[in-house]
Amino acid sequence: MSQSYKDKIKNSIIEKFAPIGVDEATIEELTLVSIESIEEELKQIDKLLQNNEIDKLGIHTHTIKGILLNVGLNDDALLFKEIKHLSEEGKTDEEIKEITKERLSIFQQ
């Protein structure tokens, strides 16, 4: 995950929680946990993509979506909403892999 995306997470958490009185230490902890959780999910997704275990992507993309919603990055979360439903829409494994990789690219910006 790029430093700029980590900063985006932190800034979003600050915008969401500072106005309601959440202290700086808690904001730092929320930021750290959110980043670590996303990075772990990204590792799992990478393994699944490498092993062509496309049917197992949904749970990990769903988790990323939830984390992004929790930190206030709703537009980014929407990118992951439909990945688990792509096979039901008739997408091939190769198409699902490409769509997933495209969506994951936001973390490198």
HUCORQUI-V603517 format. One record per helix or strand of 2 or more residues. SS is the DSSP state (2 for helix, 1 for strand). FROM is the first residue (numbers start at 1). LEN is the number of residues. If there is no record, write none. Layout:
# HUCORQUI-V603517
ss=[SS SS]
from=[FROM FROM]
len=[LEN LEN]
This chain:
# HUCORQUI-V603517
ss=[2 2 2 2 2 2]
from=[3 24 54 74 83 93]
len=[18 27 17 5 3 16]
